[in-house]
Amino acid sequence: MSDKYQGFASSSIGKFLVKNLGLPNPTPLERYADGDPLVQGTVLVGGTGRLAESLPGILDLIGVASTADPAAGQAEPVKGIVIDATGLTDSAALVALRDFFTPVLRGLAPCARVVVLGTPPELTSGPERVAQRALEGFTRSLGKEIGRGGTVQLVYVAVGQEAAATSTLAFLLSPKSAYVSGQVVRIGAHGPATHTNVEDWTRPLDGKVALVTGASRGIGEAIARVLHRDGATVVGLDVPQAASELQSLMKELDGDWLTLDITGKDAPQRIAHHLKEKHGGVDVVVHNAGITRDRKLANMAADDRGDRWTSVLDVNLGAPERITRELLAQGLVHDGGSIVGVASIAGIAGNVGQTNYAASKAGVIGLVDSLADELTEGITINAVAPGFIITQMTDAVPFATREVGQRLNAMAQGGLPVDVAETIAWYANPASSGVNGNVVRVCGQMMLGA
């Protein structure tokens, strides 16, 4: 599971060819390691709005050094920027973005993080709505300009939900968000958050129980490992054929396991019974299990190899929906719990030969939309939409197809399973109670389709 082109581009001859032929030159991304500080450097804060005065205190709470001196990057490159743009109330005020950013962008360190804070446009009106909506085009374009492994995000914070932004800033300013860029996150857009204090930001899931489906390998294994790192007791679930790998991983993580076919008629009840009897419920539910059965729709006959259409829709969408509703109906998702669906960029942009898969993953996003305003007791539901993630599965993809998949994003490289896992851990953090109804792409900011 490696990016051979990136290794070549870092070699002496590779550097020469990249420079002279104008080839993609992916920057090695910094990723978080257990025990590291969230930000290894200083974050520049600026802007004039309702969050501006509180930003230094918020960053200090999570152990991040900050400065308001715009000349800071001249002495030593700054590692991040947070600008409060909630004060931009008409289109003429948008010039403040140019005036703030242009002098400081060249003072950014490699793999820098930029976060723009705004107000959800749908919660405003008139000229303010125009200005706040404009922030999306600004941040997405800057994300494609910033280069050197940097990322740019827009975080819309509803009025009164300022305190709920802490966990999101911690994630987006840190290497945990290495492969997330050009995204729009909404905090408090689906109702007020239940404020939750996190005593230890390195282990926010202490005492929590997390169910992860498809946990034996690949992205599921990475999710299990990151949630365990953050303090959770992980209950891994997979098909009986993967029992050996699953049990080995769960023993390593001091977790629990359950093997069954999630599409089975009684699967939701069996899962609910296991969680109730052994753990008294669950705090985090991650619907990661999924399959592909690719073929163009014209060739996808109903009796084709076990019915490619029905099997994909049932595993990827039907089962997560049934399991979620059963756990909620039995009251097994604890107050303040988190439900996370693993969608896909295919569900947003589409893919040739994947009408079944894309429909199932778009349906996962639909499940988020459906439940975000229905959930009570502080329970949230969100989704991640991975792009090209380097796994054993993608190693088998033809070379040319694999290269196109990895290069057509702002970072010119594929992501790693841990990038998806870190995004899910951010959703699962009890302090992320204001993050509800979001779909975040983990795709290095794809250039096309989304």
Secondary structure, 3 states (H helix, E strand, C coil): CCCHHHHHHCCHHHHHHHHHHCCCCCCCCCCCCCCCCCCCCEEEEEECCCCCCCHHHHHHHCCCEEECCCCHHHHCCEEEEEEECCCCCCHHHHHHHHHHHCCCHHHEEEEEEEEEEECCHHHCCHHHHHHHHHHHHHHHHHHHHCCCCCEEEEEEECCCCHHHHHHHHHHHCCHHHCCCCCEEEEECCCCCCCCCCCCCCCCCCCCCEEEEECCCCHHHHHHHHHHHHCCCEEEEEECHHHHHHHHHHHHHCCCEEEECCCCCCCHHHHHHHHHHHHHCCEEEEEECCCCCCCCCHHHCCCCCCCCHHHHHHHHHHHHHHHHHHHHHHCCCEEEEEEEEEECCCHHHHCCCCCHHHHHHHHHHHHHHHHHCCCCCCCCEEEEEEECCECCHHHHCCCHHHHHHHHHCECCCCCECHHHHHHHHHHHHCHHHCCECCCEEEECCCECCCC
